[in-house]
Amino acid sequence: MKELEKLYDIDKRYRIFGMIFLLSNKLETIGNSFLGELTTKQWFFMLTLTTFFESPPTLSQLAKQMGTSHQNSKQLAIRLQEKGFLTIEKDQLDNRAIRIFPTKKMEEYVRVRQDKDHKFIEDFFRVLKDREIKELDEILFRLMDSIQNIEEKLS
């Protein structure tokens, strides 16, 4: 009981900051067991590739969209290529650039898992009302803006 009292006595910003990390860790752990042959990070890589780009992006574009380093993205791409989910090819116009292409296996994986993934998201957000989801979405966008401002100041 004393530990809970201490938890409620701390500045809510610190508690929220810690909860974001805790949620992230728990989602990654659950995802790693839920996603079958993929890790949560590999799944997020594929989601980013198929959601945010109309044509095959460069590895650098994908890394930037994911908020991760070029090296981390490259390792994820290599593992996904080994599993047959994508191909990594040099750009035809710029030999320094590497482009990422989804394969039929990725399309099939997404199609087969679509209902199961949708149910997971529905279950996760079931505790929130539509209004709260809208507010949370707006808050998270503002926090993303804040972190981008901090990144700019640090670079």
Contact map, one row per residue, 1 for C-alpha under 8 A:
11111000000000000000000000000000000000000000000000000000000000000000000000000000000000000000000000000000000000000000000000000000000000000000000000000000000
11111100000000000000000000000000000000000000000000000000000000000000000000000000000000000000000000000000000000000000000000000000000000000000000000000000000
11111110000000000000000000000000000000000000000000000000000000000000000000000000000000000000000000000000000000000000000000000000000000000000000000000000000
11111111000000000000000000000000000000000000000000000000000000000000000000000000000000000000000000000000000000000000000000000000000000000000000000000000000
11111111100000000000000000000000000000000000000000000000000000000000000000000000000000000000000000000000000000000000000000000000000000000000000000000000000
01111111110000000000000000000000000000000000000000000000000000000000000000000000000000000000000000000000000000000000000000000000000000000000000000000000000
00111111110000100000000000000000000000000000000000000000000000000000000000000000000000000000000000000000000000000000000000000000000000000000000000000000000
00011111110100000000000000000000000000000000000000000000000000000000000000000000000000000000000000000000000000000000000000000000000000000000000000000000000
00001111111000000000000000000000000000000000000000000000000000000000000000000000000000000000000000000000000000000000000000000000000000000000000000000000000
00000111111101100000000000000000000000000000000000000000000000000000000000000000000000000000000000000000000000000000000000000000000000000000000000000000000
00000000111111100000000000000000000000000000000000000000000000000000000000000000000000000000000000000000000000000000000000000000000000000000000000000000000
00000001011111110000000000000000000000000000000000000000000000000000000000000000000000000000000000000000000000000000000000000000000000000000000000000000000
00000000001111111000000000000000000000000000000000000000000000000000000000000000000000000000000000000000000000000000000000000000000000000000000000000000000
00000000011111111100000000000000000000000000000000000000000000000000000000000000000000000000000000000000000000000000000000000000000000000000000000000000000
00000010011111111110000000000000000000000000000000000000000000000000000000000000000000000000000000000000000000000000000000000000000000000000000000000000000
00000000000111111111000000000000000000000000000000000000000000000000000000000000000000000000000000000000000000000000000000000000000000000000000000000000000
00000000000011111111100000000000000000000000000000000000000000000000000000000000000000000000000000000000000000000000000000000000000000000000000000000000000
00000000000001111111110000000000000000000000000000000000000000000000000000000000000000000000000000000000000000000000000000000000000000000000000000000000000
00000000000000111111111000000000000000000000000000000000000000000000000000000000000000000000000000000000000000000000000000000000000000000000000000000000000
00000000000000011111111100000000000000000000000000000000000000000000000000000000000000000000000000000000000000000000000000000000000000000000000000000000000
00000000000000001111111110000000000000000000000000000000000000000000000000000000000000000000000000000000000000000000000000000000000000000000000000000000000
00000000000000000111111111000000000000000000000000000000000000000000000000000000000000000000000000000000000000000000000000000000000000000000000000000000000
00000000000000000011111111100000000000000000000000000000000000000000000000000000000000000000000000000000000000000000000000000000000000000000000000000000000
00000000000000000001111111110000000000000000000000000000000000000000000000000000000000000000000000000000000000000000000000000000000000000000000000000000000
00000000000000000000111111111000000000000000000000000000000000000000000000000000000000000000000000000000000000000000000000000000000000000000000000000000000
00000000000000000000011111111100000000000000000000000000000000000000000000000000000000000000000000000000000000000000000000000000000000000000000000000000000
00000000000000000000001111111110000000000000000000000000000000000000000000000000000000000000000000000000000000000000000000000000000000000000000000000000000
00000000000000000000000111111111000000011000000000000000000000000000000000000000000000000000000000000000000000000000000000000000000000000000000000000000000
00000000000000000000000011111111100000010000000000000000000000000000000000000000000000000000000000000000000000000000000000000000000000000000000000000000000
00000000000000000000000001111111110000000000000000000000000000000000000000000000000000000000000000000000000000000000000000000000000000000000000000000000000
00000000000000000000000000111111111000110000000000000000000000000000000000000000000000000000000000000000000000000000000000000000000000000000000000000000000
00000000000000000000000000011111111101110000000000000000000000000000000000000000000000000000000000000000000000000000000000000000000000000000000000000000000
00000000000000000000000000001111111100000000000000000000000000000000000000000000000000000000000000000000000000000000000000000000000000000000000000000000000
00000000000000000000000000000111111100000000000000000000000000000000000000000000000000000000000000000000000000000000000000000000000000000000000000000000000
00000000000000000000000000000011111111110010000000000000000000000000000000000000000000000000000000000000000000000000000000000000000000000000000000000000000
00000000000000000000000000000001111111100000000000000000000000000000000000000000000000000000000000000000000000000000000000000000000000000000000000000000000
00000000000000000000000000000000001111100000000000000000000000000000000000000000000000000000000000000000000000000000000000000000000000000000000000000000000
00000000000000000000000000000001001111110110000000000000000000000000000000000000000000000000000000000000000000000000000000000000000000000000000000000000000
00000000000000000000000000000011001111111110000000000000000000000000000000000000000000000000000000000000000000000000000000000000000000000000000000000000000
00000000000000000000000000011011001001111111000000000000000000000000000000000000000000000000000000000000000000000000000000000000000000000000000000000000000
00000000000000000000000000010000000000111111100000000000000000000000000000010000000000000000000000000000000000000000000000000000000000000000000000000000000
00000000000000000000000000000000000001111111110000000000000000000000000000010001000000000000000000000000000000000000000000000000000000000000000000000000000
00000000000000000000000000000000001001111111111000000000000000000000000000000000000000000000000000000000000000000000000000000000000000000000000000000000000
00000000000000000000000000000000000000011111111100000000000000000000000000000000000000000000000000000000000000000000000000000000000000000000000000000000000
00000000000000000000000000000000000000001111111110000000000001000100000010011000000000000000000000000000000000000000000000000000000000000000000000000000000
00000000000000000000000000000000000000000111111111000000000000000000000000000000000000000000000000000000010000000000000000000000000000000000000000000000000
00000000000000000000000000000000000000000011111111100000000000000000000000000000000000000000000000000000000000000000000000000000000000000000000000000000000
00000000000000000000000000000000000000000001111111111000000001001100000000000000000000000000000000000000000000000000000000000000000000000000000000000000000
00000000000000000000000000000000000000000000111111111001100001000000000000000000000000000000000000010100000000000000000000000000000000000000000000000000000
00000000000000000000000000000000000000000000011111111100000000000000000000000000000000000000000000000100000000000000000000000000000000000000000000000000000
00000000000000000000000000000000000000000000001111111000000000000000000000000000000000000000000000000000000000000000000000000000000000000000000000000000000
00000000000000000000000000000000000000000000000111111100000000000000000000000000000000000000000000000000000000000000000000000000000000000000000000000000000
00000000000000000000000000000000000000000000000111111111100000000000000000000000000000000000000000000000000000000000000000000000000000000000000000000000000
00000000000000000000000000000000000000000000000001011111000000000000000000000000000000000000000000000000000000000000000000000000000000000000000000000000000
00000000000000000000000000000000000000000000000000001111100000000000000000000000000000000000000000000000000000000000000000000000000000000000000000000000000
00000000000000000000000000000000000000000000000010001111110000000000000000000000000000000000000000111100000000000000000000000000000000000000000000000000000
00000000000000000000000000000000000000000000000010001011111111000000000000000000000000000000000000111000000000000000000000000000000000000000000000000000000
00000000000000000000000000000000000000000000000000000001111111000000000000000000000000000010000011110000000000000000000000000000000000000000000000000000000
00000000000000000000000000000000000000000000000000000000111111100000010011000000000000000000000011110000000000000000000000000000000000000000000000000000000
00000000000000000000000000000000000000000000000000000000111111110000010000000000000000000000000000000000000000000000000000000000000000000000000000000000000
00000000000000000000000000000000000000000000000000000000111111111000000000000000000000000000000000000000000000000000000000000000000000000000000000000000000
00000000000000000000000000000000000000000000100110000000111111111100000010000000000000000000000000000000000000000000000000000000000000000000000000000000000
00000000000000000000000000000000000000000000000000000000001111111111110110000000000000000000000000000000000000000000000000000000000000000000000000000000000
00000000000000000000000000000000000000000000000000000000000111111111110000000000000000000000000000000000000000000000000000000000000000000000000000000000000
00000000000000000000000000000000000000000000000100000000000011111111000000000000000000000000000000000000000000000000000000000000000000000000000000000000000
00000000000000000000000000000000000000000000100100000000000001111111000000000000000000000000000000000000000000000000000000000000000000000000000000000000000
00000000000000000000000000000000000000000000000000000000000000111111100000000000000000000000000000000000000000000000000000000000000000000000000000000000000
00000000000000000000000000000000000000000000000000000000000000111111110110000000000000000000000000000000000000000000000000000000000000000000000000000000000
00000000000000000000000000000000000000000000000000000000000000110011111110000000000000000000000000000000000000000000000000000000000000000000000000000000000
00000000000000000000000000000000000000000000000000000000001100110001111111000000000000000000000000000000000000000000000000000000000000000000000000000000000
00000000000000000000000000000000000000000000000000000000000000000000111111100000000000000000000000000000000000000000000000000000000000000000000000000000000
00000000000000000000000000000000000000000000000000000000000000100001111111110000000000000000000000000000000000000000000000000000000000000000000000000000000
00000000000000000000000000000000000000000000100000000000001001100001111111111000000000000000000000000000000000000000000000000000000000000000000000000000000
00000000000000000000000000000000000000000000000000000000001000000000011111111100000000000000000000000000000000000000000000000000000000000000000000000000000
00000000000000000000000000000000000000000000000000000000000000000000001111111110000000000000000000000000000000000000000000000000000000000000000000000000000
00000000000000000000000000000000000000001100100000000000000000000000000111111111000000000000000000000000000000000000000000000000000000000000000000000000000
00000000000000000000000000000000000000000000100000000000000000000000000011111111100001010000000000010000000000000000000000000000000000000000000000000000000
00000000000000000000000000000000000000000000000000000000000000000000000001111111110000010000000000000000000000000000000000000000000000000000000000000000000
00000000000000000000000000000000000000000000000000000000000000000000000000111111111000000000000000000000000000000000000000000000000000000000000000000000000
00000000000000000000000000000000000000000100000000000000000000000000000000011111111111000000000000000000000000000000000000000000000000000000000000000000000
00000000000000000000000000000000000000000000000000000000000000000000000000001111111111110000000000000000000000000000000000000000000000000000000000000000000
00000000000000000000000000000000000000000000000000000000000000000000000000000111111110000000000000000000000000000000000000000000000000000000000000000000000
00000000000000000000000000000000000000000000000000000000000000000000000000000011111110000000000000000000000000000000000000000000000000000000000000000000000
00000000000000000000000000000000000000000000000000000000000000000000000000000001111111100000000000000010110000000000000000000000000000000000000000000000000
00000000000000000000000000000000000000000000000000000000000000000000000000000001111111100000000000000111110000000000000000000000000000000000000000000000000
00000000000000000000000000000000000000000000000000000000000000000000000000001001100111110000000000011110110000000000000000000000000000000000000000000000000
00000000000000000000000000000000000000000000000000000000000000000000000000000000100111111000000000011110000000000000000000000000000000000000000000000000000
00000000000000000000000000000000000000000000000000000000000000000000000000001100100001111100000001111000000000000000000000000000000000000000000000000000000
00000000000000000000000000000000000000000000000000000000000000000000000000000000000000111110000001111000000000000000000000000000000000000000000000000000000
00000000000000000000000000000000000000000000000000000000000000000000000000000000000000011111011111100000000000000000000000000000000000000000000000000000000
00000000000000000000000000000000000000000000000000000000010000000000000000000000000000001111111111100000000000000000000000000000000000000000000000000000000
00000000000000000000000000000000000000000000000000000000000000000000000000000000000000000111111000000000000000000000000000000000000000000000000000000000000
00000000000000000000000000000000000000000000000000000000000000000000000000000000000000000011111000000000000000000000000000000000000000000000000000000000000
00000000000000000000000000000000000000000000000000000000000000000000000000000000000000000111111110000000000000000000000000000000000000000000000000000000000
00000000000000000000000000000000000000000000000000000000000000000000000000000000000000000111111111000000000000000000000000000000000000000000000000000000000
00000000000000000000000000000000000000000000000000000000000000000000000000000000000000000110011111000000000000000000000000000000000000000000000000000000000
00000000000000000000000000000000000000000000000000000000011000000000000000000000000000000110011111100000000000000000000000000000000000000000000000000000000
00000000000000000000000000000000000000000000000000000000011000000000000000000000000000011110001111110000000000000000000000000000000000000000000000000000000
00000000000000000000000000000000000000000000000000000001111000000000000000000000000000011110000011111000000000000000000000000000000000000000000000000000000
00000000000000000000000000000000000000000000000010000001111000000000000000001000000001111000000001111100000000000000000000000000000000000000000000000000000
00000000000000000000000000000000000000000000000000000001100000000000000000000000000001111000000000111110000000000000000000000000000000000000000000000000000
00000000000000000000000000000000000000000000000011000001000000000000000000000000000011100000000000011111011000000000000000000000000000000000000000000000000
00000000000000000000000000000000000000000000000000000000000000000000000000000000000111100000000000001111111000000000000000000000000000000000000000000000000
00000000000000000000000000000000000000000000000000000000000000000000000000000000000010000000000000000111111100000000000000000000000000000000000000000000000
00000000000000000000000000000000000000000000000000000000000000000000000000000000000111000000000000000011111110000000000000000000000000000000000000000000000
00000000000000000000000000000000000000000000010000000000000000000000000000000000000111000000000000000111111111000000000000000000000000000000000000000000000
00000000000000000000000000000000000000000000000000000000000000000000000000000000000000000000000000000111111111100000000000000000000000000000000000000000000
00000000000000000000000000000000000000000000000000000000000000000000000000000000000000000000000000000001111111110000000000000000000000000000000000000000000
00000000000000000000000000000000000000000000000000000000000000000000000000000000000000000000000000000000111111111000000000000000000000000000000000000000000
00000000000000000000000000000000000000000000000000000000000000000000000000000000000000000000000000000000011111111100000000000000000000000000000000000000000
00000000000000000000000000000000000000000000000000000000000000000000000000000000000000000000000000000000001111111100000000000000000000000000000000000000000
00000000000000000000000000000000000000000000000000000000000000000000000000000000000000000000000000000000000111111110000000000000000000000000000000000000000
00000000000000000000000000000000000000000000000000000000000000000000000000000000000000000000000000000000000011111111100000000000000000000000000000000000000
00000000000000000000000000000000000000000000000000000000000000000000000000000000000000000000000000000000000001111111110000000000000000000000000000000000000
00000000000000000000000000000000000000000000000000000000000000000000000000000000000000000000000000000000000000011111111000000000000000000000000000000000000
00000000000000000000000000000000000000000000000000000000000000000000000000000000000000000000000000000000000000001111111100000000000000000000000000000000000
00000000000000000000000000000000000000000000000000000000000000000000000000000000000000000000000000000000000000001111111110000000000000000000000000000000000
00000000000000000000000000000000000000000000000000000000000000000000000000000000000000000000000000000000000000000111111111000000000000000000000000000000000
00000000000000000000000000000000000000000000000000000000000000000000000000000000000000000000000000000000000000000011111111100000000000000000000000000000000
00000000000000000000000000000000000000000000000000000000000000000000000000000000000000000000000000000000000000000001111111110000000000000000000000000000000
00000000000000000000000000000000000000000000000000000000000000000000000000000000000000000000000000000000000000000000111111111000000000000000000000000000000
00000000000000000000000000000000000000000000000000000000000000000000000000000000000000000000000000000000000000000000011111111100000000000000000000000000000
00000000000000000000000000000000000000000000000000000000000000000000000000000000000000000000000000000000000000000000001111111100000000000000000000000000000
00000000000000000000000000000000000000000000000000000000000000000000000000000000000000000000000000000000000000000000000111111110000000000000000000000000000
00000000000000000000000000000000000000000000000000000000000000000000000000000000000000000000000000000000000000000000000011111111000010000000000000000000000
00000000000000000000000000000000000000000000000000000000000000000000000000000000000000000000000000000000000000000000000001111111100000000000000000000000000
00000000000000000000000000000000000000000000000000000000000000000000000000000000000000000000000000000000000000000000000000011111100000000000000000000000000
00000000000000000000000000000000000000000000000000000000000000000000000000000000000000000000000000000000000000000000000000001111110110000000000000000000000
00000000000000000000000000000000000000000000000000000000000000000000000000000000000000000000000000000000000000000000000000000111111110000000000000000000000
00000000000000000000000000000000000000000000000000000000000000000000000000000000000000000000000000000000000000000000000000000001111111000000000000000000000
00000000000000000000000000000000000000000000000000000000000000000000000000000000000000000000000000000000000000000000000000000000111111100000000000000000000
00000000000000000000000000000000000000000000000000000000000000000000000000000000000000000000000000000000000000000000000000000001111111110000000000000000000
00000000000000000000000000000000000000000000000000000000000000000000000000000000000000000000000000000000000000000000000000001001111111111000000000000000000
00000000000000000000000000000000000000000000000000000000000000000000000000000000000000000000000000000000000000000000000000000000011111111100000000000000000
00000000000000000000000000000000000000000000000000000000000000000000000000000000000000000000000000000000000000000000000000000000001111111110000000000000000
00000000000000000000000000000000000000000000000000000000000000000000000000000000000000000000000000000000000000000000000000000000000111111111000000000000000
00000000000000000000000000000000000000000000000000000000000000000000000000000000000000000000000000000000000000000000000000000000000011111111100000000000000
00000000000000000000000000000000000000000000000000000000000000000000000000000000000000000000000000000000000000000000000000000000000001111111110000000000000
00000000000000000000000000000000000000000000000000000000000000000000000000000000000000000000000000000000000000000000000000000000000000111111111000000000000
00000000000000000000000000000000000000000000000000000000000000000000000000000000000000000000000000000000000000000000000000000000000000011111111100000000000
00000000000000000000000000000000000000000000000000000000000000000000000000000000000000000000000000000000000000000000000000000000000000001111111110000000000
00000000000000000000000000000000000000000000000000000000000000000000000000000000000000000000000000000000000000000000000000000000000000000111111111000000000
00000000000000000000000000000000000000000000000000000000000000000000000000000000000000000000000000000000000000000000000000000000000000000011111111100000000
00000000000000000000000000000000000000000000000000000000000000000000000000000000000000000000000000000000000000000000000000000000000000000001111111110000000
00000000000000000000000000000000000000000000000000000000000000000000000000000000000000000000000000000000000000000000000000000000000000000000111111111000000
00000000000000000000000000000000000000000000000000000000000000000000000000000000000000000000000000000000000000000000000000000000000000000000011111111100000
00000000000000000000000000000000000000000000000000000000000000000000000000000000000000000000000000000000000000000000000000000000000000000000001111111110000
00000000000000000000000000000000000000000000000000000000000000000000000000000000000000000000000000000000000000000000000000000000000000000000000111111111000
00000000000000000000000000000000000000000000000000000000000000000000000000000000000000000000000000000000000000000000000000000000000000000000000011111111100
00000000000000000000000000000000000000000000000000000000000000000000000000000000000000000000000000000000000000000000000000000000000000000000000001111111110
00000000000000000000000000000000000000000000000000000000000000000000000000000000000000000000000000000000000000000000000000000000000000000000000000111111111
00000000000000000000000000000000000000000000000000000000000000000000000000000000000000000000000000000000000000000000000000000000000000000000000000011111111
00000000000000000000000000000000000000000000000000000000000000000000000000000000000000000000000000000000000000000000000000000000000000000000000000001111111
00000000000000000000000000000000000000000000000000000000000000000000000000000000000000000000000000000000000000000000000000000000000000000000000000000111111
00000000000000000000000000000000000000000000000000000000000000000000000000000000000000000000000000000000000000000000000000000000000000000000000000000011111
